[in-house]
Amino acid sequence: MNKNSSLEQAFNPQLFEYQAEQVVQALMSYLQSAQSEAIITNDYQSPEDSLAYWQKHFDHTPFDLKHFLQTVLDRSMHLHHPKYVGHQVGVVAPLSALMSLVSSLLNNGMAVYEVGQVSSTLERIVIKELAPYFGYGEQADGVLTSGGTLGNLTALLTARACKAKESVWENGHTHKLAIIVSEEAHYCVDRAVRTMGWGEEGAIKVPTDDRFRMRTELLESLLQEAQRKGIQVIAIVGSACTTSTGTFDDLKAIGAFCQAHDLWFHVDGAHGAAAVFSPDYQKLVDGIEMADSVVMDFHKMLLTPALTTGVFYKDGKHAYRTFHQKAHYLWNNQEETEWFNYGKRTFECTKLMMSLKVYAIMKAYGISLWEEYVTQMFDLGKEFAQLIRRTPNFELAIEPDCNIVCFRYAPKEVEDLELLNNQIHQRLYEKGDFYFVKTKLRGNTYLRTTLMNPSTRLSHLQELLEQIEEEGIKLTQTIERYSSIS
Ligand SMILES: *Cc1c(COP(=O)(O)O)cnc(C)c1O
């Protein structure tokens, strides 16, 4: 290789060290300034402005790593800022992020043991160590996969392999299949069902009660109705918790119903299964031990970079039935339960070495890190709810189960709360000081916060309410002026 060639440079270890120092330096100063609130949460740019900026950068700006990094940092969402209270994406513990770097550079493929000895072995240990937190026994096992969406699809494919009366994997569908799930479940469950080719009828939606919990007393009649139509229900999916409101379904009731009717019980615990680590909140997931499978995102409530999702099975051998297909160049026999060839049980072929990210956290800080974090964030959700109830002109959507809190600004004199709350959200989003989101509940717009950041305090949330009110008052005046003119 020519010493000055790009190829030589691209693999030069000294250059890598120099670049890595710049990256770490930039990220360190990002962490400091986000945590100390020296920067804002999000510098809003419209999609058009953002595209114009980066196109110009691509076309005209010579590459300078330091400048590039700074620009990326300035223009990104700062999840480490205590005023980040938006989507339920994990606020990453830096050690875990460093493991992403290791995974990226080593790039061990993971489909087969040969190209991922360490990460495959650590995956085994991580899954086996965590399974007992779900109340699972020795038989339990599972895999890490790329996101809750894929995790739920994987678990439902396992359910189909175990419960459908025919082998769909071999012969395709000849009978209609369905699962039963709450109308408030994450949309990926519906998407998984449609991906499997079951159409709209394939997800039988259970209405929810006034706290958005699945009305389990309706399960019997929904099951009978499906049977009358000739649809085989194979599974029920419980939400732990729902995405919009953070509501935990009654897993005990669902579990008992599944046992009585020989159905697969799957828990979508992408966000809330982490409650198992908190003695104060594990009652939210009572009954999870009855689940045949559980999905839990480490990149939500467990301080790990995306995407890192666990699919846990009460009886680990079921996972080998998910994908029966033969891949002779990778392994000899799909039917053999080799824990070390993960590609047999995951949708992915090549896969990130995600176990490193989880293992490092578990070893460096212990499970107590998650216990402390989950408890603190769920507590803060309750405190925020109390604050909202005490503050005039604000309305809590429901009493929160966890760290997802929905509310709206609702002064009595304002008629169009929809318009008002949508506009408040837009204004504050563009301002970029706080980042929070909104959601529709039974047709009404609510502001939605997910408290993910361990440095968020009640005083920040007090300030959020003040900013909302301030914006609300300004907008109400404009709206009044506007309506008196028209
Ligand atoms: C976030 C979420 C998902 C989707 O998980 P991804 O990791 O984003 O694919 C599924 N279900 C629930 C309940 C969630 O909160």
The ligand as an SDF file (V2000), in Angstrom:
LIG
                    3D

 15 15  0  0  0  0  0  0  0  0999 V2000
  -40.9080    1.6920   21.8660 C   0  0  0  0  0  0  0  0  0  0  0  0
  -41.8970    0.5910   21.8920 C   0  0  0  0  0  0  0  0  0  0  0  0
  -41.9050   -0.3850   20.8890 C   0  0  0  0  0  0  0  0  0  0  0  0
  -41.0090   -0.2990   19.6710 C   0  0  0  0  0  0  0  0  0  0  0  0
  -39.7050   -0.6000   20.0030 O   0  0  0  0  0  0  0  0  0  0  0  0
  -38.4890   -0.1190   19.0600 P   0  0  0  0  0  0  0  0  0  0  0  0
  -37.3010   -0.5360   19.8370 O   0  0  0  0  0  0  0  0  0  0  0  0
  -38.6440    1.3520   18.9080 O   0  0  0  0  0  0  0  0  0  0  0  0
  -38.6300   -0.8270   17.7620 O   0  0  0  0  0  0  0  0  0  0  0  0
  -42.7900   -1.4310   20.9980 C   0  0  0  0  0  0  0  0  0  0  0  0
  -43.6360   -1.5120   22.0210 N   0  0  0  0  0  0  0  0  0  0  0  0
  -43.6750   -0.5940   23.0050 C   0  0  0  0  0  0  0  0  0  0  0  0
  -44.6390   -0.7530   24.1280 C   0  0  0  0  0  0  0  0  0  0  0  0
  -42.7960    0.4930   22.9700 C   0  0  0  0  0  0  0  0  0  0  0  0
  -42.8410    1.3980   23.9460 O   0  0  0  0  0  0  0  0  0  0  0  0
  1  2  1  0
  2  3  1  0
  2 14  2  0
  3  4  1  0
  3 10  2  0
  4  5  1  0
  5  6  1  0
  6  7  2  0
  6  8  1  0
  6  9  1  0
 10 11  1  0
 11 12  2  0
 12 13  1  0
 12 14  1  0
 14 15  1  0
M  END
$$$$
